[in-house]
Amino acid sequence: MADSRVDDTLWEDFHRVVNMTSQELAGWLRVRDSGELTEPLPDAAGPALGRHVLAILQKRRTDLTDTDVTAMREVIGRVTSQADVENEPEPEQAGDSGRRHRLMTLGHDPLKAAR
């Protein structure tokens, strides 16, 4: 178990940047990968890191593995490098849907209020 490695700061930072619920993220990953004629199996929708974020959201802190901890750190780094988590733009200023969609794949919706 990685619980001893999931200190309060890592846990809080991850849940600060991942502001989508597991249901919202699962839905987004399915929509993102669906085509005109096909839809992926729920467990195969979205990129590997997005699916890993979803799996982490569905776990208790005490059940996290070393791989989960690594993924949490990667997500925090990616989201904070692509988004100003503390000062997200107002919806009418966001404009860049490509950037928003990339962030949503990691569980962060820049137009959603922080938890």
N, CA, C and O atoms as CSV, one atom per row, in Angstrom:
chain,resi,resn,atom,element,x,y,z
A,1,MET,N,N,0.836,-1.191,0.000
A,1,MET,CA,C,0.000,0.000,0.000
A,1,MET,C,C,0.877,1.249,0.000
A,1,MET,O,O,1.993,1.252,0.521
A,2,ALA,N,N,0.351,2.282,-0.585
A,2,ALA,CA,C,1.109,3.521,-0.714
A,2,ALA,C,C,0.633,4.581,0.277
A,2,ALA,O,O,1.049,5.736,0.189
A,3,ASP,N,N,-0.227,4.206,1.212
A,3,ASP,CA,C,-0.820,5.179,2.120
A,3,ASP,C,C,0.220,6.050,2.800
A,3,ASP,O,O,0.008,7.250,2.971
A,4,SER,N,N,1.339,5.460,3.190
A,4,SER,CA,C,2.369,6.241,3.863
A,4,SER,C,C,2.990,7.264,2.908
A,4,SER,O,O,3.547,8.267,3.353
A,5,ARG,N,N,2.897,7.018,1.614
A,5,ARG,CA,C,3.441,7.948,0.618
A,5,ARG,C,C,2.427,8.991,0.182
A,5,ARG,O,O,2.790,9.978,-0.458
A,6,VAL,N,N,1.170,8.788,0.516
A,6,VAL,CA,C,0.123,9.735,0.152
A,6,VAL,C,C,-0.065,10.670,1.343
A,6,VAL,O,O,-0.980,10.505,2.150
A,7,ASP,N,N,0.820,11.647,1.428
A,7,ASP,CA,C,0.703,12.587,2.539
A,7,ASP,C,C,-0.461,13.540,2.282
A,7,ASP,O,O,-1.040,13.550,1.196
A,8,ASP,N,N,-0.787,14.324,3.274
A,8,ASP,CA,C,-1.924,15.226,3.170
A,8,ASP,C,C,-1.782,16.192,2.000
A,8,ASP,O,O,-2.764,16.489,1.319
A,9,THR,N,N,-0.573,16.682,1.762
A,9,THR,CA,C,-0.359,17.644,0.680
A,9,THR,C,C,-0.657,17.024,-0.675
A,9,THR,O,O,-1.362,17.624,-1.486
A,10,LEU,N,N,-0.132,15.834,-0.931
A,10,LEU,CA,C,-0.383,15.156,-2.212
A,10,LEU,C,C,-1.868,14.880,-2.385
A,10,LEU,O,O,-2.432,15.144,-3.447
A,11,TRP,N,N,-2.492,14.357,-1.359
A,11,TRP,CA,C,-3.925,14.038,-1.403
A,11,TRP,C,C,-4.747,15.298,-1.700
A,11,TRP,O,O,-5.623,15.283,-2.565
A,12,GLU,N,N,-4.461,16.370,-0.988
A,12,GLU,CA,C,-5.211,17.620,-1.171
A,12,GLU,C,C,-4.928,18.255,-2.528
A,12,GLU,O,O,-5.849,18.742,-3.183
A,13,ASP,N,N,-3.663,18.258,-2.962
A,13,ASP,CA,C,-3.327,18.819,-4.268
A,13,ASP,C,C,-4.019,18.053,-5.394
A,13,ASP,O,O,-4.542,18.658,-6.329
A,14,PHE,N,N,-4.023,16.734,-5.305
A,14,PHE,CA,C,-4.682,15.929,-6.335
A,14,PHE,C,C,-6.170,16.260,-6.405
A,14,PHE,O,O,-6.718,16.458,-7.489
A,15,HIS,N,N,-6.815,16.319,-5.250
A,15,HIS,CA,C,-8.253,16.587,-5.241
A,15,HIS,C,C,-8.579,18.058,-5.520
A,15,HIS,O,O,-9.725,18.388,-5.829
A,16,ARG,N,N,-7.601,18.928,-5.416
A,16,ARG,CA,C,-7.799,20.326,-5.801
A,16,ARG,C,C,-7.773,20.448,-7.326
A,16,ARG,O,O,-8.608,21.144,-7.904
A,17,VAL,N,N,-6.832,19.785,-7.974
A,17,VAL,CA,C,-6.732,19.905,-9.432
A,17,VAL,C,C,-7.731,19.005,-10.153
A,17,VAL,O,O,-8.193,19.350,-11.241
A,18,VAL,N,N,-8.070,17.864,-9.570
A,18,VAL,CA,C,-9.078,16.987,-10.165
A,18,VAL,C,C,-10.417,17.405,-9.572
A,18,VAL,O,O,-10.814,16.942,-8.503
A,19,ASN,N,N,-11.102,18.287,-10.286
A,19,ASN,CA,C,-12.346,18.846,-9.753
A,19,ASN,C,C,-13.596,18.210,-10.354
A,19,ASN,O,O,-14.710,18.660,-10.085
A,20,MET,N,N,-13.420,17.173,-11.159
A,20,MET,CA,C,-14.560,16.436,-11.705
A,20,MET,C,C,-14.804,15.206,-10.836
A,20,MET,O,O,-13.862,14.617,-10.306
A,21,THR,N,N,-16.057,14.824,-10.693
A,21,THR,CA,C,-16.381,13.604,-9.954
A,21,THR,C,C,-16.046,12.398,-10.828
A,21,THR,O,O,-15.827,12.537,-12.032
A,22,SER,N,N,-16.010,11.235,-10.226
A,22,SER,CA,C,-15.736,10.033,-11.016
A,22,SER,C,C,-16.815,9.822,-12.078
A,22,SER,O,O,-16.505,9.373,-13.182
A,23,GLN,N,N,-18.063,10.135,-11.770
A,23,GLN,CA,C,-19.142,9.998,-12.754
A,23,GLN,C,C,-18.961,10.980,-13.911
A,23,GLN,O,O,-19.149,10.615,-15.071
A,24,GLU,N,N,-18.600,12.214,-13.601
A,24,GLU,CA,C,-18.373,13.208,-14.649
A,24,GLU,C,C,-17.203,12.801,-15.545
A,24,GLU,O,O,-17.292,12.898,-16.769
A,25,LEU,N,N,-16.117,12.350,-14.939
A,25,LEU,CA,C,-14.946,11.956,-15.708
A,25,LEU,C,C,-15.257,10.730,-16.570
A,25,LEU,O,O,-14.892,10.699,-17.746
A,26,ALA,N,N,-15.918,9.731,-16.009
A,26,ALA,CA,C,-16.268,8.535,-16.782
A,26,ALA,C,C,-17.134,8.912,-17.984
A,26,ALA,O,O,-16.911,8.425,-19.092
A,27,GLY,N,N,-18.104,9.765,-17.763
A,27,GLY,CA,C,-18.962,10.217,-18.857
A,27,GLY,C,C,-18.182,10.965,-19.920
A,27,GLY,O,O,-18.385,10.746,-21.115
A,28,TRP,N,N,-17.286,11.853,-19.490
A,28,TRP,CA,C,-16.482,12.618,-20.435
A,28,TRP,C,C,-15.581,11.699,-21.256
A,28,TRP,O,O,-15.476,11.872,-22.471
A,29,LEU,N,N,-14.937,10.739,-20.628
A,29,LEU,CA,C,-14.055,9.826,-21.354
A,29,LEU,C,C,-14.827,9.024,-22.402
A,29,LEU,O,O,-14.321,8.787,-23.499
A,30,ARG,N,N,-16.055,8.604,-22.065
A,30,ARG,CA,C,-16.874,7.869,-23.036
A,30,ARG,C,C,-17.290,8.772,-24.190
A,30,ARG,O,O,-17.227,8.361,-25.348
A,31,VAL,N,N,-17.712,9.992,-23.889
A,31,VAL,CA,C,-18.124,10.933,-24.934
A,31,VAL,C,C,-16.940,11.285,-25.827
A,31,VAL,O,O,-17.069,11.334,-27.051
A,32,ARG,N,N,-15.808,11.524,-25.219
A,32,ARG,CA,C,-14.606,11.920,-25.942
A,32,ARG,C,C,-14.209,10.878,-26.975
A,32,ARG,O,O,-13.776,11.229,-28.073
A,33,ASP,N,N,-14.352,9.602,-26.638
A,33,ASP,CA,C,-13.916,8.529,-27.523
A,33,ASP,C,C,-15.016,7.971,-28.419
A,33,ASP,O,O,-14.743,7.139,-29.284
A,34,SER,N,N,-16.249,8.415,-28.225
A,34,SER,CA,C,-17.320,7.848,-29.048
A,34,SER,C,C,-17.257,8.430,-30.451
A,34,SER,O,O,-16.920,9.595,-30.659
A,35,GLY,N,N,-17.592,7.581,-31.392
A,35,GLY,CA,C,-17.616,7.988,-32.792
A,35,GLY,C,C,-19.050,8.027,-33.285
A,35,GLY,O,O,-19.998,7.812,-32.530
A,36,GLU,N,N,-19.179,8.305,-34.566
A,36,GLU,CA,C,-20.506,8.392,-35.142
A,36,GLU,C,C,-21.225,7.044,-35.097
A,36,GLU,O,O,-22.440,6.982,-34.906
A,37,LEU,N,N,-20.456,5.964,-35.275
A,37,LEU,CA,C,-21.070,4.640,-35.328
A,37,LEU,C,C,-20.702,3.736,-34.165
A,37,LEU,O,O,-21.302,2.674,-34.000
A,38,THR,N,N,-19.736,4.131,-33.362
A,38,THR,CA,C,-19.283,3.256,-32.283
A,38,THR,C,C,-19.111,4.016,-30.981
A,38,THR,O,O,-18.986,5.241,-30.955
A,39,GLU,N,N,-19.111,3.263,-29.925
A,39,GLU,CA,C,-18.818,3.813,-28.601
A,39,GLU,C,C,-17.918,2.799,-27.901
A,39,GLU,O,O,-18.188,1.599,-27.945
A,40,PRO,N,N,-16.846,3.274,-27.252
A,40,PRO,CA,C,-15.922,2.326,-26.624
A,40,PRO,C,C,-16.541,1.657,-25.402
A,40,PRO,O,O,-17.484,2.167,-24.797
A,41,LEU,N,N,-15.987,0.511,-25.061
A,41,LEU,CA,C,-16.380,-0.121,-23.807
A,41,LEU,C,C,-16.013,0.823,-22.668
A,41,LEU,O,O,-14.979,1.485,-22.748
A,42,PRO,N,N,-16.808,0.909,-21.627
A,42,PRO,CA,C,-16.527,1.859,-20.546
A,42,PRO,C,C,-15.121,1.760,-19.973
A,42,PRO,O,O,-14.514,2.781,-19.648
A,43,ASP,N,N,-14.595,0.548,-19.843
A,43,ASP,CA,C,-13.260,0.380,-19.265
A,43,ASP,C,C,-12.142,0.746,-20.230
A,43,ASP,O,O,-10.980,0.832,-19.832
A,44,ALA,N,N,-12.485,0.961,-21.491
A,44,ALA,CA,C,-11.466,1.267,-22.500
A,44,ALA,C,C,-11.579,2.696,-23.023
A,44,ALA,O,O,-10.842,3.077,-23.933
A,45,ALA,N,N,-12.469,3.474,-22.477
A,45,ALA,CA,C,-12.685,4.839,-22.967
A,45,ALA,C,C,-11.624,5.789,-22.423
A,45,ALA,O,O,-11.288,5.759,-21.239
A,46,GLY,N,N,-11.111,6.620,-23.301
A,46,GLY,CA,C,-10.150,7.639,-22.892
A,46,GLY,C,C,-8.727,7.126,-22.861
A,46,GLY,O,O,-8.481,5.926,-22.976
A,47,PRO,N,N,-7.786,8.059,-22.702
A,47,PRO,CA,C,-6.380,7.672,-22.623
A,47,PRO,C,C,-6.072,6.984,-21.285
A,47,PRO,O,O,-6.830,7.091,-20.322
A,48,ALA,N,N,-4.949,6.285,-21.258
A,48,ALA,CA,C,-4.578,5.514,-20.063
A,48,ALA,C,C,-4.526,6.372,-18.805
A,48,ALA,O,O,-5.012,5.952,-17.755
A,49,LEU,N,N,-3.949,7.562,-18.891
A,49,LEU,CA,C,-3.847,8.399,-17.687
A,49,LEU,C,C,-5.227,8.851,-17.217
A,49,LEU,O,O,-5.475,8.912,-16.012
A,50,GLY,N,N,-6.116,9.164,-18.136
A,50,GLY,CA,C,-7.477,9.537,-17.758
A,50,GLY,C,C,-8.198,8.392,-17.062
A,50,GLY,O,O,-8.907,8.602,-16.078
A,51,ARG,N,N,-8.015,7.174,-17.579
A,51,ARG,CA,C,-8.625,6.004,-16.933
A,51,ARG,C,C,-8.007,5.764,-15.559
A,51,ARG,O,O,-8.691,5.318,-14.638
A,52,HIS,N,N,-6.713,6.059,-15.420
A,52,HIS,CA,C,-6.042,5.877,-14.126
A,52,HIS,C,C,-6.576,6.892,-13.110
A,52,HIS,O,O,-6.794,6.552,-11.947
A,53,VAL,N,N,-6.786,8.132,-13.549
A,53,VAL,CA,C,-7.379,9.144,-12.656
A,53,VAL,C,C,-8.747,8.664,-12.186
A,53,VAL,O,O,-9.082,8.784,-11.007
A,54,LEU,N,N,-9.530,8.126,-13.104
A,54,LEU,CA,C,-10.846,7.614,-12.750
A,54,LEU,C,C,-10.736,6.503,-11.711
A,54,LEU,O,O,-11.510,6.468,-10.755
A,55,ALA,N,N,-9.786,5.602,-11.894
A,55,ALA,CA,C,-9.593,4.516,-10.939
A,55,ALA,C,C,-9.186,5.051,-9.564
A,55,ALA,O,O,-9.643,4.551,-8.537
A,56,ILE,N,N,-8.329,6.064,-9.555
A,56,ILE,CA,C,-7.904,6.665,-8.279
A,56,ILE,C,C,-9.095,7.295,-7.566
A,56,ILE,O,O,-9.240,7.151,-6.352
A,57,LEU,N,N,-9.945,7.988,-8.311
A,57,LEU,CA,C,-11.116,8.627,-7.708
A,57,LEU,C,C,-12.060,7.607,-7.084
A,57,LEU,O,O,-12.825,7.937,-6.177
A,58,GLN,N,N,-12.008,6.384,-7.562
A,58,GLN,CA,C,-12.903,5.340,-7.064
A,58,GLN,C,C,-12.294,4.538,-5.918
A,58,GLN,O,O,-12.906,3.588,-5.431
A,59,LYS,N,N,-11.083,4.920,-5.484
A,59,LYS,CA,C,-10.407,4.202,-4.403
A,59,LYS,C,C,-10.403,5.017,-3.108
A,59,LYS,O,O,-10.555,6.238,-3.105
A,60,ARG,N,N,-10.224,4.287,-2.021
A,60,ARG,CA,C,-9.971,4.942,-0.744
A,60,ARG,C,C,-8.484,5.266,-0.680
A,60,ARG,O,O,-7.668,4.612,-1.330
A,61,ARG,N,N,-8.149,6.250,0.087
A,61,ARG,CA,C,-6.749,6.660,0.223
A,61,ARG,C,C,-5.859,5.496,0.654
A,61,ARG,O,O,-4.728,5.373,0.182
A,62,THR,N,N,-6.352,4.659,1.528
A,62,THR,CA,C,-5.557,3.539,2.035
A,62,THR,C,C,-5.345,2.445,0.998
A,62,THR,O,O,-4.493,1.578,1.192
A,63,ASP,N,N,-6.098,2.463,-0.097
A,63,ASP,CA,C,-5.984,1.437,-1.130
A,63,ASP,C,C,-5.090,1.847,-2.288
A,63,ASP,O,O,-4.919,1.078,-3.234
A,64,LEU,N,N,-4.519,3.036,-2.234
A,64,LEU,CA,C,-3.693,3.514,-3.338
A,64,LEU,C,C,-2.370,2.761,-3.411
A,64,LEU,O,O,-1.792,2.392,-2.389
A,65,THR,N,N,-1.904,2.541,-4.632
A,65,THR,CA,C,-0.643,1.839,-4.869
A,65,THR,C,C,0.449,2.850,-5.213
A,65,THR,O,O,0.176,4.038,-5.386
A,66,ASP,N,N,1.672,2.374,-5.310
A,66,ASP,CA,C,2.778,3.238,-5.720
A,66,ASP,C,C,2.530,3.791,-7.127
A,66,ASP,O,O,2.863,4.943,-7.405
A,67,THR,N,N,1.956,2.989,-8.003
A,67,THR,CA,C,1.628,3.439,-9.361
A,67,THR,C,C,0.591,4.566,-9.314
A,67,THR,O,O,0.665,5.515,-10.095
A,68,ASP,N,N,-0.372,4.457,-8.400
A,68,ASP,CA,C,-1.369,5.512,-8.236
A,68,ASP,C,C,-0.713,6.814,-7.787
A,68,ASP,O,O,-1.045,7.888,-8.287
A,69,VAL,N,N,0.216,6.712,-6.846
A,69,VAL,CA,C,0.915,7.901,-6.340
A,69,VAL,C,C,1.676,8.584,-7.475
A,69,VAL,O,O,1.661,9.810,-7.591
A,70,THR,N,N,2.339,7.789,-8.306
A,70,THR,CA,C,3.065,8.345,-9.453
A,70,THR,C,C,2.101,9.052,-10.401
A,70,THR,O,O,2.389,10.150,-10.878
A,71,ALA,N,N,0.965,8.427,-10.672
A,71,ALA,CA,C,-0.039,9.031,-11.551
A,71,ALA,C,C,-0.595,10.321,-10.948
A,71,ALA,O,O,-0.810,11.299,-11.663
A,72,MET,N,N,-0.824,10.325,-9.643
A,72,MET,CA,C,-1.329,11.533,-8.981
A,72,MET,C,C,-0.359,12.690,-9.165
A,72,MET,O,O,-0.766,13.810,-9.476
A,73,ARG,N,N,0.925,12.413,-8.973
A,73,ARG,CA,C,1.940,13.464,-9.143
A,73,ARG,C,C,1.996,13.948,-10.589
A,73,ARG,O,O,2.148,15.143,-10.843
A,74,GLU,N,N,1.872,13.018,-11.533
A,74,GLU,CA,C,1.896,13.392,-12.949
A,74,GLU,C,C,0.703,14.280,-13.290
A,74,GLU,O,O,0.855,15.278,-13.994
A,75,VAL,N,N,-0.471,13.927,-12.801
A,75,VAL,CA,C,-1.677,14.713,-13.074
A,75,VAL,C,C,-1.550,16.108,-12.469
A,75,VAL,O,O,-1.878,17.098,-13.121
A,76,ILE,N,N,-1.084,16.190,-11.244
A,76,ILE,CA,C,-0.898,17.500,-10.610
A,76,ILE,C,C,0.041,18.358,-11.451
A,76,ILE,O,O,-0.240,19.530,-11.700
A,77,GLY,N,N,1.149,17.778,-11.886
A,77,GLY,CA,C,2.109,18.516,-12.703
A,77,GLY,C,C,1.533,18.956,-14.031
A,77,GLY,O,O,1.713,20.105,-14.434
A,78,ARG,N,N,0.840,18.055,-14.720
A,78,ARG,CA,C,0.273,18.399,-16.024
A,78,ARG,C,C,-0.806,19.466,-15.911
A,78,ARG,O,O,-0.818,20.429,-16.677
A,79,VAL,N,N,-1.708,19.291,-14.957
A,79,VAL,CA,C,-2.810,20.244,-14.827
A,79,VAL,C,C,-2.282,21.618,-14.425
A,79,VAL,O,O,-2.692,22.629,-14.996
A,80,THR,N,N,-1.384,21.666,-13.457
A,80,THR,CA,C,-0.889,22.973,-13.015
A,80,THR,C,C,-0.048,23.642,-14.089
A,80,THR,O,O,0.026,24.870,-14.124
A,81,SER,N,N,0.588,22.871,-14.968
A,81,SER,CA,C,1.363,23.488,-16.050
A,81,SER,C,C,0.468,23.998,-17.173
A,81,SER,O,O,0.861,24.901,-17.913
A,82,GLN,N,N,-0.729,23.433,-17.310
A,82,GLN,CA,C,-1.638,23.832,-18.388
A,82,GLN,C,C,-2.746,24.773,-17.932
A,82,GLN,O,O,-3.407,25.398,-18.761
A,83,ALA,N,N,-2.950,24.876,-16.646
A,83,ALA,CA,C,-4.071,25.672,-16.144
A,83,ALA,C,C,-3.641,26.477,-14.936
A,83,ALA,O,O,-2.758,26.071,-14.180
A,84,ASP,N,N,-4.264,27.599,-14.769
A,84,ASP,CA,C,-4.067,28.394,-13.564
A,84,ASP,C,C,-5.179,27.976,-12.608
A,84,ASP,O,O,-6.240,28.599,-12.565
A,85,VAL,N,N,-4.926,26.920,-11.844
A,85,VAL,CA,C,-5.948,26.304,-11.000
A,85,VAL,C,C,-6.520,27.286,-9.983
A,85,VAL,O,O,-7.701,27.216,-9.644
A,86,GLU,N,N,-5.696,28.186,-9.504
A,86,GLU,CA,C,-6.166,29.145,-8.502
A,86,GLU,C,C,-7.023,30.257,-9.107
A,86,GLU,O,O,-7.911,30.787,-8.440
A,87,ASN,N,N,-6.761,30.610,-10.362
A,87,ASN,CA,C,-7.459,31.732,-10.995
A,87,ASN,C,C,-8.025,31.327,-12.351
A,87,ASN,O,O,-7.644,31.884,-13.380
A,88,GLU,N,N,-8.931,30.362,-12.350
A,88,GLU,CA,C,-9.520,29.894,-13.603
A,88,GLU,C,C,-10.281,31.036,-14.270
A,88,GLU,O,O,-10.837,31.899,-13.589
A,89,PRO,N,N,-10.304,31.040,-15.603
A,89,PRO,CA,C,-11.027,32.090,-16.308
A,89,PRO,C,C,-12.530,31.951,-16.137
A,89,PRO,O,O,-13.043,30.864,-15.869
A,90,GLU,N,N,-13.212,33.050,-16.294
A,90,GLU,CA,C,-14.661,33.014,-16.307
A,90,GLU,C,C,-15.087,32.267,-17.568
A,90,GLU,O,O,-14.360,32.291,-18.561
A,91,PRO,N,N,-16.249,31.602,-17.557
A,91,PRO,CA,C,-16.668,30.829,-18.724
A,91,PRO,C,C,-16.620,31.599,-20.035
A,91,PRO,O,O,-16.216,31.038,-21.053
A,92,GLU,N,N,-17.012,32.844,-20.041
A,92,GLU,CA,C,-17.016,33.612,-21.281
A,92,GLU,C,C,-15.605,33.978,-21.740
A,92,GLU,O,O,-15.426,34.396,-22.884
A,93,GLN,N,N,-14.603,33.831,-20.874
A,93,GLN,CA,C,-13.229,34.139,-21.240
A,93,GLN,C,C,-12.427,32.891,-21.589
A,93,GLN,O,O,-11.314,33.000,-22.104
A,94,ALA,N,N,-12.966,31.720,-21.319
A,94,ALA,CA,C,-12.189,30.495,-21.473
A,94,ALA,C,C,-11.791,30.251,-22.926
A,94,ALA,O,O,-10.616,30.010,-23.206
A,95,GLY,N,N,-12.723,30.308,-23.835
A,95,GLY,CA,C,-12.450,30.261,-25.255
A,95,GLY,C,C,-11.761,29.037,-25.817
A,95,GLY,O,O,-12.232,28.508,-26.824
A,96,ASP,N,N,-10.705,28.563,-25.250
A,96,ASP,CA,C,-9.905,27.492,-25.830
A,96,ASP,C,C,-10.493,26.131,-25.459
A,96,ASP,O,O,-10.144,25.552,-24.430
A,97,SER,N,N,-11.389,25.629,-26.310
A,97,SER,CA,C,-12.034,24.353,-25.997
A,97,SER,C,C,-11.051,23.185,-26.081
A,97,SER,O,O,-11.215,22.201,-25.360
A,98,GLY,N,N,-10.038,23.268,-26.939
A,98,GLY,CA,C,-9.031,22.207,-27.011
A,98,GLY,C,C,-8.291,22.050,-25.698
A,98,GLY,O,O,-8.089,20.934,-25.219
A,99,ARG,N,N,-7.887,23.169,-25.117
A,99,ARG,CA,C,-7.205,23.166,-23.816
A,99,ARG,C,C,-8.135,22.616,-22.745
A,99,ARG,O,O,-7.722,21.804,-21.916
A,100,ARG,N,N,-9.375,23.050,-22.759
A,100,ARG,CA,C,-10.345,22.578,-21.770
A,100,ARG,C,C,-10.535,21.068,-21.897
A,100,ARG,O,O,-10.562,20.362,-20.889
A,101,HIS,N,N,-10.664,20.575,-23.108
A,101,HIS,CA,C,-10.894,19.151,-23.309
A,101,HIS,C,C,-9.684,18.318,-22.882
A,101,HIS,O,O,-9.848,17.228,-22.334
A,102,ARG,N,N,-8.473,18.821,-23.129
A,102,ARG,CA,C,-7.266,18.113,-22.667
A,102,ARG,C,C,-7.255,18.016,-21.146
A,102,ARG,O,O,-6.946,16.968,-20.578
A,103,LEU,N,N,-7.597,19.128,-20.495
A,103,LEU,CA,C,-7.623,19.134,-19.031
A,103,LEU,C,C,-8.731,18.234,-18.479
A,103,LEU,O,O,-8.546,17.556,-17.468
A,104,MET,N,N,-9.874,18.234,-19.148
A,104,MET,CA,C,-10.983,17.391,-18.688
A,104,MET,C,C,-10.618,15.913,-18.766
A,104,MET,O,O,-11.100,15.113,-17.964
A,105,THR,N,N,-9.777,15.546,-19.717
A,105,THR,CA,C,-9.322,14.156,-19.826
A,105,THR,C,C,-8.517,13.754,-18.595
A,105,THR,O,O,-8.414,12.570,-18.278
A,106,LEU,N,N,-7.946,14.741,-17.900
A,106,LEU,CA,C,-7.198,14.487,-16.661
A,106,LEU,C,C,-8.063,14.685,-15.418
A,106,LEU,O,O,-7.580,14.547,-14.294
A,107,GLY,N,N,-9.350,15.009,-15.620
A,107,GLY,CA,C,-10.256,15.191,-14.482
A,107,GLY,C,C,-10.387,16.619,-14.009
A,107,GLY,O,O,-10.956,16.867,-12.946
A,108,HIS,N,N,-9.867,17.578,-14.788
A,108,HIS,CA,C,-9.961,18.984,-14.387
A,108,HIS,C,C,-10.767,19.772,-15.420
A,108,HIS,O,O,-10.357,19.893,-16.575
A,109,ASP,N,N,-11.889,20.293,-15.006
A,109,ASP,CA,C,-12.688,21.164,-15.871
A,109,ASP,C,C,-12.428,22.596,-15.453
A,109,ASP,O,O,-12.834,23.000,-14.364
A,110,PRO,N,N,-11.751,23.386,-16.303
A,110,PRO,CA,C,-11.420,24.769,-15.919
A,110,PRO,C,C,-12.637,25.661,-15.731
A,110,PRO,O,O,-12.537,26.721,-15.113
A,111,LEU,N,N,-13.773,25.251,-16.250
A,111,LEU,CA,C,-14.981,26.079,-16.096
A,111,LEU,C,C,-15.808,25.694,-14.885
A,111,LEU,O,O,-16.823,26.327,-14.596
A,112,LYS,N,N,-15.384,24.667,-14.178
A,112,LYS,CA,C,-16.113,24.214,-13.002
A,112,LYS,C,C,-15.526,24.874,-11.753
A,112,LYS,O,O,-14.311,25.001,-11.608
A,113,ALA,N,N,-16.400,25.278,-10.880
A,113,ALA,CA,C,-15.939,25.878,-9.619
A,113,ALA,C,C,-15.142,24.859,-8.825
A,113,ALA,O,O,-15.426,23.661,-8.860
A,114,ALA,N,N,-14.145,25.346,-8.113
A,114,ALA,CA,C,-13.325,24.454,-7.277
A,114,ALA,C,C,-14.168,23.826,-6.198
A,114,ALA,O,O,-15.142,24.411,-5.724
A,115,ARG,N,N,-13.772,22.596,-5.809
A,115,ARG,CA,C,-14.504,21.903,-4.733
A,115,ARG,C,C,-14.123,22.497,-3.397
A,115,ARG,O,O,-14.624,22.059,-2.361
